[in-house]
Amino acid sequence: MFKLISRWSSSFAIAVTLVLGTLSSTAARAVDLNLCRPPASSAWILLPEDDAPHDVADEWYYTTGHLRTPSGKRYGFETVVFKVKGQSGFVTIGQVAVTDLNDRTFHFETLGPVPGPFPTSTDGFNVEVTGGVSMSMLSMSGDNGSYHITGSLTDDDGSYRIDLILYAVKNPVYQADDGLIQYADPPSSTQYYYSRPRMAAFGSVTAPDGTTEVAFGQSWFDHEYGTLPQEINWEWFSIQLDDGREIMAYNIRDAKTQTSYAKFGSIQDPPPGCRVQSLGGLDFDMSFENEITGRQTGITYWNTFGLSVPSRHISLTLKAELDDQEVFTPDKGLPPYWEGSVKVSGTVHRKPVSGVGYVELVEYQAP
């Protein structure tokens, strides 16, 4: 069964979409597709309770994913809602991005800011941000490994809309130190971070020509909350291999000195064991090749990346499916960043592997 889910057999994905579509929202959320046994747990994060918003300075819910349609079209997507504390209090900002791999174009829109923090809840999260004049919107909701995402965007090339249900097919991964990131400077900066690194995605994509198609694929979900250090930048890799393994690598740096505040990662093995290995900063190497220039900002990024984990005999190359995947809206109060769909190839124990992923490069400086 995992082979079907991992490689996304069209007949399997469409059948599950049709079945889930007949269920009520309550019944659909009760569906358990988790192939991992036993379930994972953390000393710092309690799920599903900590799916709900928190009373902290910084928090975001984030997904990326890779979709196909029965006609053979391919899309990458990113959705994120941020709670940001400004001079006048909290605001909520959303971003929706679609990488259209059929005509090789990238589209995004920043929504908000909306005054106020995330809606208070003890039963998961439910955040919605609208785009005002553009009529675009982003809604992210759910709990316990079952999430619903509806997002639309409008740019000069037209409009896109995604409507997806995500179901965890593997355990959550509690990143860093069992879900806790304790920064050395300042010591008051503490962050909690968990991922659902393999989620089945089912729903629809509407293209600029108005055509709506069934879509299916896989997604990655992150929830981070706490207090971040000021003036940081980072590189982040998320990888979903076709052998059922997921890998995350994260390097957070002081924007002025480039000293690492924190460098860590994780590997989750295939089902049914789904063993998770936490990686420290000395356990892996990240590399960056082939400079590219952000079309909006002139910032230098890269389009080819390397990840090696010597102790696990893992050597991977991540290549951007499109160079132009920079996200930046000058008047929204968020820094520019490159958030790109990548293809993955390489070896694990000298055996060839392939997969998909996303790379995030944040807070680089314009020339």
VOPAGU-2260 file (C-alpha; in pm, 1 decimal, decimal comma):
REM VOPAGU-2260
SITE   aa  ch    i         X         Y         Z
SITE  MET   A    0       0,0       0,0       0,0
SITE  PHE   A    1     283,0     240,7      78,5
SITE  LYS   A    2     419,8     198,2    -271,5
SITE  LEU   A    3      84,7     315,8    -403,4
SITE  ILE   A    4      80,5     618,0    -175,2
SITE  SER   A    5     446,4     701,0    -224,4
SITE  ARG   A    6     433,5     692,7    -604,4
SITE  TRP   A    7      77,3     818,3    -626,0
SITE  SER   A    8     -95,3     564,5    -845,3
SITE  SER   A    9    -363,3     761,5   -1031,6
SITE  SER   A   10    -635,5     502,2    -978,3
SITE  PHE   A   11    -564,7     477,5    -603,6
SITE  ALA   A   12    -556,5     852,7    -546,4
SITE  ILE   A   13    -873,3     919,5    -746,3
SITE  ALA   A   14   -1056,8     635,7    -570,0
SITE  VAL   A   15    -963,1     771,2    -226,2
SITE  THR   A   16   -1065,8    1121,4    -335,3
SITE  LEU   A   17   -1409,5     996,4    -437,8
SITE  VAL   A   18   -1456,7     798,2    -117,0
SITE  LEU   A   19   -1351,4    1084,1     109,2
SITE  GLY   A   20   -1569,3    1321,6     -87,0
SITE  THR   A   21   -1878,4    1124,2      15,0
SITE  LEU   A   22   -1805,7    1159,9     386,8
SITE  SER   A   23   -1920,7    1435,7     617,4
SITE  SER   A   24   -1645,3    1668,3     739,1
SITE  THR   A   25   -1652,8    1500,9    1082,2
SITE  ALA   A   26   -1628,1    1151,7     938,3
SITE  ALA   A   27   -1356,8    1250,7     692,2
SITE  ARG   A   28   -1142,9    1393,2     972,5
SITE  ALA   A   29   -1169,5    1057,9    1151,3
SITE  VAL   A   30   -1008,4     868,8     861,4
SITE  ASP   A   31    -672,9     724,5     970,1
SITE  LEU   A   32    -426,6     669,5     684,7
SITE  ASN   A   33    -117,5     660,1     911,2
SITE  LEU   A   34      99,2     364,5     809,4
SITE  CYS   A   35     340,4     404,2    1103,7
SITE  ARG   A   36     318,5     200,9    1422,7
SITE  PRO   A   37     353,6     286,1    1703,6
SITE  PRO   A   38     256,4     657,2    1701,0
SITE  ALA   A   39     521,8     915,6    1785,5
SITE  SER   A   40     526,3    1132,4    2098,9
SITE  SER   A   41     721,2    1430,0    2237,7
SITE  ALA   A   42     807,1    1567,6    2581,8
SITE  TRP   A   43     755,3    1926,2    2462,1
SITE  ILE   A   44     465,8    1905,1    2215,0
SITE  LEU   A   45     132,5    1735,5    2279,8
SITE  LEU   A   46     -74,9    1645,8    1974,4
SITE  PRO   A   47    -344,9    1707,6    1874,9
SITE  GLU   A   48    -372,9    1978,0    2143,0
SITE  ASP   A   49     -73,8    2176,4    2012,2
SITE  ASP   A   50    -223,7    2194,8    1664,0
SITE  ALA   A   51    -417,0    2488,8    1812,2
SITE  PRO   A   52    -276,0    2845,3    1806,3
SITE  HIS   A   53     -55,9    2961,4    2095,3
SITE  ASP   A   54     -10,6    3280,7    2293,6
SITE  VAL   A   55     339,6    3353,5    2158,9
SITE  ALA   A   56     513,3    3624,1    1958,2
SITE  ASP   A   57     570,9    3424,5    1636,9
SITE  GLU   A   58     367,7    3142,1    1485,8
SITE  TRP   A   59     298,8    2997,4    1143,7
SITE  TYR   A   60     125,2    2707,4     971,3
SITE  TYR   A   61     286,0    2605,7     645,1
SITE  THR   A   62     239,1    2353,1     364,9
SITE  THR   A   63     416,3    2272,9      42,9
SITE  GLY   A   64     326,8    2000,0    -200,0
SITE  HIS   A   65     339,4    1840,8    -542,3
SITE  LEU   A   66      22,9    1769,5    -738,4
SITE  ARG   A   67     -75,9    1584,9   -1055,3
SITE  THR   A   68    -399,1    1574,4   -1249,5
SITE  PRO   A   69    -541,2    1281,6   -1450,3
SITE  SER   A   70    -454,5    1472,1   -1769,6
SITE  GLY   A   71     -87,1    1473,8   -1668,0
SITE  LYS   A   72     -48,5    1832,7   -1550,8
SITE  ARG   A   73     191,0    1901,7   -1261,0
SITE  TYR   A   74     190,8    2176,6    -999,8
SITE  GLY   A   75     390,4    2271,9    -694,4
SITE  PHE   A   76     224,4    2476,3    -422,0
SITE  GLU   A   77     298,7    2664,3    -100,2
SITE  THR   A   78      52,7    2804,2     152,0
SITE  VAL   A   79     143,2    2974,0     479,2
SITE  VAL   A   80     -25,7    3189,3     741,3
SITE  PHE   A   81     193,6    3398,5     971,9
SITE  LYS   A   82     110,7    3560,8    1303,4
SITE  VAL   A   83     346,2    3856,5    1338,8
SITE  LYS   A   84     379,6    4098,3    1629,8
SITE  GLY   A   85     421,5    4455,5    1510,9
SITE  GLN   A   86     430,9    4795,9    1678,9
SITE  SER   A   87      51,2    4811,1    1692,4
SITE  GLY   A   88      -2,4    4451,8    1801,0
SITE  PHE   A   89     -50,6    4125,0    1616,7
SITE  VAL   A   90    -137,5    4092,4    1250,0
SITE  THR   A   91    -207,5    3785,1    1035,0
SITE  ILE   A   92     -54,9    3754,3     687,8
SITE  GLY   A   93    -107,0    3477,8     432,1
SITE  GLN   A   94      82,5    3374,6     122,3
SITE  VAL   A   95     -24,0    3145,2    -163,1
SITE  ALA   A   96     216,7    3031,2    -435,7
SITE  VAL   A   97     174,4    2798,8    -733,5
SITE  THR   A   98     453,9    2665,6    -951,9
SITE  ASP   A   99     287,8    2575,2   -1281,7
SITE  LEU   A  100     516,1    2311,4   -1429,3
SITE  ASN   A  101     307,7    2285,0   -1745,2
SITE  ASP   A  102     386,0    2631,7   -1880,7
SITE  ARG   A  103     685,1    2675,3   -1645,3
SITE  THR   A  104     561,6    2984,8   -1465,0
SITE  PHE   A  105     551,5    3088,6   -1099,3
SITE  HIS   A  106     265,2    3276,4    -935,2
SITE  PHE   A  107     210,2    3406,6    -582,2
SITE  GLU   A  108      10,2    3654,8    -380,1
SITE  THR   A  109      50,7    3796,0     -29,9
SITE  LEU   A  110    -278,9    3841,9     157,5
SITE  GLY   A  111    -347,7    4077,7     444,6
SITE  PRO   A  112    -227,0    4196,9     684,2
SITE  VAL   A  113    -538,2    4142,5     893,4
SITE  PRO   A  114    -529,0    4302,7    1242,0
SITE  GLY   A  115    -523,8    4056,9    1529,4
SITE  PRO   A  116    -371,4    3716,3    1610,6
SITE  PHE   A  117    -495,6    3376,6    1496,4
SITE  PRO   A  118    -846,8    3287,2    1620,2
SITE  THR   A  119    -836,0    3123,9    1963,6
SITE  SER   A  120    -917,5    2753,5    1962,0
SITE  THR   A  121    -868,3    2439,6    2168,7
SITE  ASP   A  122    -964,7    2213,0    1877,7
SITE  GLY   A  123    -709,9    2256,4    1600,3
SITE  PHE   A  124    -673,4    2575,7    1398,4
SITE  ASN   A  125    -889,7    2768,6    1155,0
SITE  VAL   A  126    -723,7    3072,8     995,1
SITE  GLU   A  127    -853,2    3269,9     697,4
SITE  VAL   A  128    -696,0    3569,1     523,6
SITE  THR   A  129    -843,3    3759,4     230,2
SITE  GLY   A  130    -678,8    3968,2     -38,6
SITE  GLY   A  131    -904,0    4269,2     -35,1
SITE  VAL   A  132    -943,7    4415,2    -383,9
SITE  SER   A  133    -812,7    4101,6    -557,7
SITE  MET   A  134   -1077,6    3879,9    -393,5
SITE  SER   A  135    -807,8    3619,2    -336,6
SITE  MET   A  136    -814,9    3420,7     -13,7
SITE  LEU   A  137    -640,0    3156,5     193,0
SITE  SER   A  138    -805,3    2929,5     447,1
SITE  MET   A  139    -608,8    2671,3     648,4
SITE  SER   A  140    -779,6    2455,0     910,5
SITE  GLY   A  141    -777,3    2114,4    1079,1
SITE  ASP   A  142    -613,1    1908,3    1350,4
SITE  ASN   A  143    -456,7    1572,6    1428,5
SITE  GLY   A  144    -308,6    1513,9    1084,8
SITE  SER   A  145    -619,7    1605,8     885,1
SITE  TYR   A  146    -615,4    1950,8     723,9
SITE  HIS   A  147    -816,6    2148,4     469,6
SITE  ILE   A  148    -655,7    2414,4     251,8
SITE  THR   A  149    -834,6    2648,3      14,7
SITE  GLY   A  150    -626,3    2913,5    -154,3
SITE  SER   A  151    -661,3    3144,7    -450,4
SITE  LEU   A  152    -431,5    3402,7    -602,9
SITE  THR   A  153    -444,3    3656,4    -882,7
SITE  ASP   A  154    -150,6    3808,2   -1067,3
SITE  ASP   A  155     -81,8    3955,7   -1411,1
SITE  ASP   A  156    -113,5    3611,8   -1573,1
SITE  GLY   A  157    -453,6    3525,4   -1429,0
SITE  SER   A  158    -588,5    3333,1   -1131,5
SITE  TYR   A  159    -520,1    2996,9    -968,2
SITE  ARG   A  160    -718,8    2817,2    -701,7
SITE  ILE   A  161    -637,1    2506,7    -498,4
SITE  ASP   A  162    -881,6    2320,1    -275,6
SITE  LEU   A  163    -714,5    2031,2     -94,8
SITE  ILE   A  164    -762,4    1786,5     188,1
SITE  LEU   A  165    -439,3    1661,6     346,3
SITE  TYR   A  166    -413,9    1338,4     545,7
SITE  ALA   A  167    -102,4    1228,0     732,5
SITE  VAL   A  168      19,5     888,4     612,1
SITE  LYS   A  169     314,1     884,9     854,1
SITE  ASN   A  170     391,4    1000,9    1207,0
SITE  PRO   A  171     469,1    1361,5    1294,5
SITE  VAL   A  172     837,3    1443,2    1337,9
SITE  TYR   A  173     937,6    1657,4    1636,1
SITE  GLN   A  174    1224,8    1861,4    1498,5
SITE  ALA   A  175    1547,8    1970,7    1671,3
SITE  ASP   A  176    1554,7    1857,0    2035,9
SITE  ASP   A  177    1229,0    1658,7    2049,9
SITE  GLY   A  178    1040,6    1958,9    1912,8
SITE  LEU   A  179    1225,5    2232,4    2105,4
SITE  ILE   A  180    1470,1    2487,1    1958,7
SITE  GLN   A  181    1656,1    2670,2    2237,0
SITE  TYR   A  182    1862,0    2952,6    2091,8
SITE  ALA   A  183    2182,1    3046,7    2270,5
SITE  ASP   A  184    2155,6    3419,6    2195,5
SITE  PRO   A  185    1929,7    3559,9    2318,9
SITE  PRO   A  186    1839,9    3279,3    2562,7
SITE  SER   A  187    1480,8    3406,0    2579,2
SITE  SER   A  188    1429,7    3294,0    2217,9
SITE  THR   A  189    1263,1    2953,3    2222,2
SITE  GLN   A  190    1071,8    2787,7    1943,5
SITE  TYR   A  191     862,7    2470,3    1911,6
SITE  TYR   A  192     858,5    2290,0    1579,9
SITE  TYR   A  193     694,1    1977,3    1445,3
SITE  SER   A  194     634,9    1851,2    1092,8
SITE  ARG   A  195     402,7    1611,3     921,1
SITE  PRO   A  196     647,8    1526,2     644,0
SITE  ARG   A  197     431,9    1291,5     436,1
SITE  MET   A  198      67,9    1379,6     376,2
SITE  ALA   A  199    -164,2    1253,8     105,6
SITE  ALA   A  200    -316,7    1547,5     -83,6
SITE  PHE   A  201    -649,6    1520,8    -265,2
SITE  GLY   A  202    -870,9    1787,6    -418,8
SITE  SER   A  203    -871,4    2019,5    -718,0
SITE  VAL   A  204    -671,1    2284,1    -903,7
SITE  THR   A  205    -827,8    2559,9   -1112,1
SITE  ALA   A  206    -603,6    2710,4   -1381,5
SITE  PRO   A  207    -619,7    3063,6   -1532,4
SITE  ASP   A  208    -831,9    2937,2   -1824,4
SITE  GLY   A  209   -1102,0    2840,8   -1573,7
SITE  THR   A  210   -1048,6    2466,2   -1608,9
SITE  THR   A  211   -1084,1    2276,4   -1279,6
SITE  GLU   A  212    -927,2    1931,9   -1252,8
SITE  VAL   A  213    -904,6    1668,7    -983,1
SITE  ALA   A  214    -557,8    1683,8    -827,5
SITE  PHE   A  215    -368,7    1437,5    -609,1
SITE  GLY   A  216     -19,2    1415,1    -470,5
SITE  GLN   A  217     178,0    1460,0    -153,3
SITE  SER   A  218     237,9    1744,6      88,3
SITE  TRP   A  219     460,5    1853,8     376,7
SITE  PHE   A  220     313,8    2037,7     678,8
SITE  ASP   A  221     501,1    2247,0     938,2
SITE  HIS   A  222     380,4    2422,1    1253,0
SITE  GLU   A  223     626,3    2648,2    1436,0
SITE  TYR   A  224     558,7    2874,1    1732,3
SITE  GLY   A  225     754,3    3063,1    1998,1
SITE  THR   A  226     992,0    3361,3    1988,7
SITE  LEU   A  227    1248,2    3393,8    1711,7
SITE  PRO   A  228    1581,2    3575,0    1740,4
SITE  GLN   A  229    1588,3    3903,3    1552,4
SITE  GLU   A  230    1763,4    3951,7    1217,5
SITE  ILE   A  231    1815,0    3593,4    1108,7
SITE  ASN   A  232    1829,7    3416,7     777,3
SITE  TRP   A  233    1816,2    3049,0     696,4
SITE  GLU   A  234    1830,0    2763,2     448,4
SITE  TRP   A  235    1575,5    2482,7     476,3
SITE  PHE   A  236    1540,3    2161,7     275,9
SITE  SER   A  237    1241,1    1926,7     284,1
SITE  ILE   A  238    1276,1    1600,8      91,3
SITE  GLN   A  239    1030,5    1318,7      18,6
SITE  LEU   A  240    1206,5    1019,9    -136,1
SITE  ASP   A  241    1023,2     757,9    -339,3
SITE  ASP   A  242    1156,9     485,8    -107,5
SITE  GLY   A  243     925,8     618,8     167,7
SITE  ARG   A  244    1189,7     822,0     351,7
SITE  GLU   A  245    1168,8    1193,3     443,3
SITE  ILE   A  246    1460,0    1422,3     525,7
SITE  MET   A  247    1469,8    1776,2     665,4
SITE  ALA   A  248    1777,8    2000,2     695,1
SITE  TYR   A  249    1771,8    2347,1     853,0
SITE  ASN   A  250    2046,2    2604,6     910,3
SITE  ILE   A  251    1947,2    2926,2    1094,4
SITE  ARG   A  252    2207,6    3205,1    1095,6
SITE  ASP   A  253    2268,7    3548,3    1240,5
SITE  ALA   A  254    2204,6    3784,1     949,7
SITE  LYS   A  255    2502,9    4005,8    1037,8
SITE  THR   A  256    2774,6    3757,9    1137,4
SITE  GLN   A  257    2639,7    3448,9     952,5
SITE  THR   A  258    2708,9    3246,5    1268,5
SITE  SER   A  259    2467,9    2954,5    1302,3
SITE  TYR   A  260    2206,8    3000,3    1573,7
SITE  ALA   A  261    2092,3    2645,0    1515,5
SITE  LYS   A  262    2162,5    2372,0    1261,2
SITE  PHE   A  263    1967,1    2049,6    1274,6
SITE  GLY   A  264    1770,5    1800,7    1069,0
SITE  SER   A  265    1584,7    1471,9    1072,6
SITE  ILE   A  266    1533,8    1148,6     880,6
SITE  GLN   A  267    1215,5     944,6     904,9
SITE  ASP   A  268    1245,1     589,8     772,3
SITE  PRO   A  269     975,7     407,8     571,5
SITE  PRO   A  270     678,5     230,4     735,5
SITE  PRO   A  271     590,2      40,8     937,4
SITE  GLY   A  272     867,5     132,1    1182,8
SITE  CYS   A  273     912,4     493,1    1068,1
SITE  ARG   A  274    1217,7     534,2    1290,8
SITE  VAL   A  275    1320,1     899,0    1328,6
SITE  GLN   A  276    1684,1    1001,9    1357,1
SITE  SER   A  277    1754,1    1357,5    1471,1
SITE  LEU   A  278    2053,5    1517,7    1302,5
SITE  GLY   A  279    2288,5    1764,3    1467,0
SITE  GLY   A  280    2487,5    2029,0    1287,7
SITE  LEU   A  281    2789,3    1800,6    1239,1
SITE  ASP   A  282    2582,4    1514,3    1098,9
SITE  PHE   A  283    2509,3    1664,9     756,9
SITE  ASP   A  284    2640,3    1906,8     495,9
SITE  MET   A  285    2440,7    2143,5     276,0
SITE  SER   A  286    2589,3    2283,2     -45,8
SITE  PHE   A  287    2476,2    2548,4    -294,3
SITE  GLU   A  288    2562,6    2578,2    -664,7
SITE  ASN   A  289    2464,7    2774,0    -978,0
SITE  GLU   A  290    2380,4    3127,4    -874,1
SITE  ILE   A  291    2058,3    3282,5    -996,7
SITE  THR   A  292    1914,7    3631,5    -950,1
SITE  GLY   A  293    1575,9    3703,9    -796,7
SITE  ARG   A  294    1364,3    3871,2   -1064,9
SITE  GLN   A  295    1198,1    4109,7    -821,0
SITE  THR   A  296    1484,6    4198,9    -586,7
SITE  GLY   A  297    1815,4    4123,0    -758,3
SITE  ILE   A  298    1909,3    3903,1    -461,2
SITE  THR   A  299    2146,3    3613,3    -535,3
SITE  TYR   A  300    2006,0    3264,4    -472,0
SITE  TRP   A  301    2096,7    2921,6    -613,9
SITE  ASN   A  302    1914,7    2660,2    -819,2
SITE  THR   A  303    2113,4    2347,4    -732,0
SITE  PHE   A  304    2166,8    2210,7    -382,1
SITE  GLY   A  305    2343,7    1920,6    -221,3
SITE  LEU   A  306    2273,9    1728,8      98,8
SITE  SER   A  307    2497,1    1460,4     242,0
SITE  VAL   A  308    2455,8    1256,7     560,8
SITE  PRO   A  309    2775,6    1048,4     579,1
SITE  SER   A  310    2667,4     827,7     871,6
SITE  ARG   A  311    2362,2     715,1     672,6
SITE  HIS   A  312    2544,8     695,6     338,9
SITE  ILE   A  313    2305,4     953,1     191,7
SITE  SER   A  314    2414,0    1179,1     -93,2
SITE  LEU   A  315    2146,8    1384,2    -270,8
SITE  THR   A  316    2118,8    1657,2    -533,7
SITE  LEU   A  317    1820,7    1892,5    -535,6
SITE  LYS   A  318    1755,6    2083,0    -859,8
SITE  ALA   A  319    1503,9    2364,1    -888,7
SITE  GLU   A  320    1223,3    2285,0   -1131,1
SITE  LEU   A  321    1207,8    2656,5   -1209,4
SITE  ASP   A  322    1457,0    2934,1   -1130,6
SITE  ASP   A  323    1194,4    3204,9   -1080,7
SITE  GLN   A  324    1032,1    3105,7    -748,7
SITE  GLU   A  325    1100,3    3417,2    -543,2
SITE  VAL   A  326     825,4    3545,1    -310,6
SITE  PHE   A  327     821,5    3914,1    -223,0
SITE  THR   A  328     557,4    4183,5    -180,0
SITE  PRO   A  329     731,7    4507,8     -72,7
SITE  ASP   A  330     448,3    4668,8     122,6
SITE  LYS   A  331     345,8    4368,3     336,2
SITE  GLY   A  332     619,6    4370,6     600,2
SITE  LEU   A  333     768,7    4029,8     516,9
SITE  PRO   A  334    1122,0    3969,2     387,2
SITE  PRO   A  335    1186,9    3834,5      38,3
SITE  TYR   A  336    1257,4    3464,3      10,2
SITE  TRP   A  337    1303,0    3192,2    -248,3
SITE  GLU   A  338    1064,8    2900,3    -201,1
SITE  GLY   A  339    1113,7    2645,3    -475,2
SITE  SER   A  340     989,2    2307,6    -590,2
SITE  VAL   A  341    1286,0    2077,8    -652,6
SITE  LYS   A  342    1352,3    1736,6    -803,3
SITE  VAL   A  343    1571,2    1507,5    -595,5
SITE  SER   A  344    1817,6    1241,8    -710,3
SITE  GLY   A  345    2113,0    1061,9    -554,2
SITE  THR   A  346    2202,1     753,9    -355,8
SITE  VAL   A  347    2123,4     592,2     -21,0
SITE  HIS   A  348    2368,6     314,7      68,5
SITE  ARG   A  349    2491,4     338,1    -293,4
SITE  LYS   A  350    2145,7     256,4    -429,7
SITE  PRO   A  351    1989,1     516,0    -660,2
SITE  VAL   A  352    1693,3     711,6    -522,6
SITE  SER   A  353    1471,1     990,4    -648,9
SITE  GLY   A  354    1204,0    1212,3    -505,3
SITE  VAL   A  355    1066,0    1563,0    -469,5
SITE  GLY   A  356    1110,6    1844,9    -223,8
SITE  TYR   A  357    1107,0    2214,6    -145,6
SITE  VAL   A  358    1394,0    2450,0     -65,2
SITE  GLU   A  359    1353,3    2775,1     129,5
SITE  LEU   A  360    1612,1    3055,5     136,4
SITE  VAL   A  361    1508,7    3340,6     367,2
SITE  GLU   A  362    1624,6    3695,3     446,4
SITE  TYR   A  363    1904,5    3734,4     195,9
SITE  GLN   A  364    2017,0    4088,3     125,1
SITE  ALA   A  365    1946,9    4281,9    -192,6
SITE  PRO   A  366    2258,5    4411,0    -375,9
